[in-house]
Structures are given as structure tokens and as C-alpha cells.
Amino acid sequence: MKVTVEKEEKVANMIFASIYPLYLNRLEKNGRTKDELNQVITWFTGFDQDALQTLIDEKATFRTFFQKAKIHPNAHLIKGVVCGYRIEEIEDKFELYKQCRQMEKLIDELARGRKMEKILREDKSISN
């Protein structure tokens, strides 16, 4: 599927605080926890617990949420299909939409029981 300007705007204007409980509910149904959800969001966005709660309390839109985020340098390793969209094929001009789908992919992997070490991608090409 192709991303459109209208689709990106619709997502950009959604309130993160209204979607967060849906993420949490899905994960809890699958035996995962709020702490695990927050760990994944923190890894992806760079937000600490206080910053994340502030964005929820302020009812920040996804636009504001991702504008304030410091997306993890390994986010490019998040690949696959979410909601019918192949993440790596989403055009760069739709960065916010891509970031939203990347985060949803991480949450989806968590819900499916994937190990946290796999979800929090490590770039294997970089030697420590």
C-alpha cells in the first residue's frame, strides 16, 4: 500500500494518549507488561519515563511526540509489514508515518512474545 499525505496527516493529528492504552491492553492480553511497553518506547524514542508521562498528560499528537523524540540510530533495522505497509518501502517524505509504523512493529513483536534482546535491535555490523 502507498502512504498518502492525507494518511500521514491523519496519523500526525492522532493523540498519543488515546492510542497508548490500546497498545497496553493488547500487550497485557498477551502476558506482557506496561514496563516492557515503556522499555520499547523508550528505546525507540529516547524518552525517559517522566517525558513519556508528560506527553501522555499533555495529550500530545503523534506529530509532537515524534518531533520531540530522538529516534534510536538502529531504527533502520526495523523491517517488515505492519497494517499492510512494508516499513522499508515507506517513502522518506512520510517520515512521521514511517516512525509510527516502526514503533507499532516493535509493539507487535512484543505482543507476539519476541525476546526483548531481539526487539531492541543491535547493529551487528558495528563491532564493540
C-alpha positions as CSV (number, residue, x, y, z in Angstrom):
1,M,0.0,0.0,0.0
2,K,1.0,3.6,-0.6
3,V,1.2,6.2,2.1
4,T,-0.6,9.5,1.2
5,V,-0.3,13.0,2.5
6,E,-3.9,12.5,3.9
7,K,-2.9,9.3,5.7
8,E,0.2,10.9,7.3
9,E,-1.8,13.9,8.4
10,K,-4.5,11.7,10.0
11,V,-1.8,9.8,12.0
12,A,0.1,13.0,12.8
13,N,-3.0,14.5,14.4
14,M,-3.9,11.5,16.5
15,I,-3.4,11.9,20.2
16,F,-0.7,9.6,21.6
17,A,-2.5,9.3,25.0
18,S,-5.6,7.9,23.2
19,I,-3.6,5.1,21.5
20,Y,-1.2,4.2,24.4
21,P,-3.9,2.4,26.4
22,L,-4.7,0.3,23.2
23,Y,-1.1,-0.7,23.0
24,L,-1.0,-1.6,26.7
25,N,-4.3,-3.5,26.5
26,R,-3.0,-5.6,23.6
27,L,0.2,-6.4,25.4
28,E,-1.4,-7.3,28.7
29,K,-3.7,-9.7,26.9
30,N,-0.6,-11.4,25.6
31,G,1.1,-11.6,29.0
32,R,3.4,-8.6,28.6
33,T,3.7,-5.6,31.0
34,K,3.5,-1.8,31.0
35,D,7.2,-1.7,31.9
36,E,8.0,-3.7,28.8
37,L,5.9,-1.4,26.6
38,N,7.6,1.6,28.1
39,Q,11.0,0.0,27.6
40,V,10.4,-0.5,23.9
41,I,9.0,3.1,23.5
42,T,12.0,4.5,25.5
43,W,14.5,2.6,23.3
44,F,12.8,3.8,20.1
45,T,12.2,7.4,21.1
46,G,14.8,8.3,23.7
47,F,12.1,9.4,26.1
48,D,12.6,8.6,29.8
49,Q,9.6,7.6,31.9
50,D,8.9,11.2,33.0
51,A,9.0,12.6,29.5
52,L,6.7,9.8,28.2
53,Q,4.2,10.5,31.0
54,T,4.3,14.3,30.3
55,L,3.5,13.7,26.7
56,I,0.6,11.4,27.7
57,D,-0.7,14.0,30.3
58,E,-0.4,16.9,27.7
59,K,-2.4,14.8,25.2
60,A,0.4,15.3,22.6
61,T,-0.3,14.4,19.0
62,F,1.9,11.9,17.2
63,R,3.4,14.9,15.3
64,T,4.5,16.5,18.6
65,F,5.5,13.1,20.0
66,F,7.9,12.3,17.1
67,Q,9.1,15.9,16.8
68,K,10.4,15.6,20.4
69,A,11.7,12.1,20.0
70,K,15.4,11.2,19.5
71,I,14.8,8.1,17.3
72,H,17.2,5.3,18.0
73,P,20.1,5.1,15.5
74,N,19.3,1.4,14.9
75,A,15.7,2.2,13.9
76,H,16.6,1.5,10.3
77,L,16.9,-2.2,11.3
78,I,13.1,-2.3,12.0
79,K,11.7,-4.0,8.9
80,G,8.6,-5.9,8.0
81,V,4.9,-5.4,7.4
82,V,2.6,-3.5,9.8
83,C,-1.1,-2.7,8.9
84,G,-0.4,-3.7,5.3
85,Y,2.6,-1.4,4.9
86,R,6.1,-2.7,4.4
87,I,8.1,-0.3,6.6
88,E,11.2,-0.2,4.5
89,E,9.2,0.8,1.4
90,I,7.5,3.8,3.1
91,E,8.9,6.9,1.3
92,D,11.3,9.2,3.3
93,K,8.9,12.1,2.8
94,F,6.5,10.3,5.1
95,E,8.9,10.1,8.0
96,L,6.3,10.5,10.7
97,Y,4.2,7.8,9.3
98,K,7.2,5.5,9.0
99,Q,8.2,6.2,12.6
100,C,4.7,5.4,13.8
101,R,4.7,2.1,11.9
102,Q,8.2,1.3,13.2
103,M,7.0,1.8,16.8
104,E,3.9,-0.3,16.1
105,K,6.2,-3.1,14.7
106,L,8.2,-3.1,17.9
107,I,5.0,-3.3,20.0
108,D,3.6,-6.0,17.7
109,E,6.8,-8.1,18.2
110,L,6.5,-7.6,22.0
111,A,2.8,-8.8,21.9
112,R,3.9,-11.9,19.9
113,G,6.3,-12.9,22.6
114,R,9.6,-12.0,20.9
115,K,12.5,-11.6,23.2
116,M,13.4,-8.1,24.3
117,E,17.0,-8.5,23.1
118,K,15.7,-9.1,19.6
119,I,13.2,-6.3,19.7
120,L,15.8,-3.7,20.8
121,R,17.8,-4.1,17.7
122,E,21.6,-4.1,17.8
123,D,23.5,-3.3,14.6
124,K,25.7,-6.4,14.1
125,S,27.9,-4.6,11.6
126,I,29.3,-2.4,14.4
127,S,31.8,-4.1,16.5
128,N,32.1,-3.1,20.1
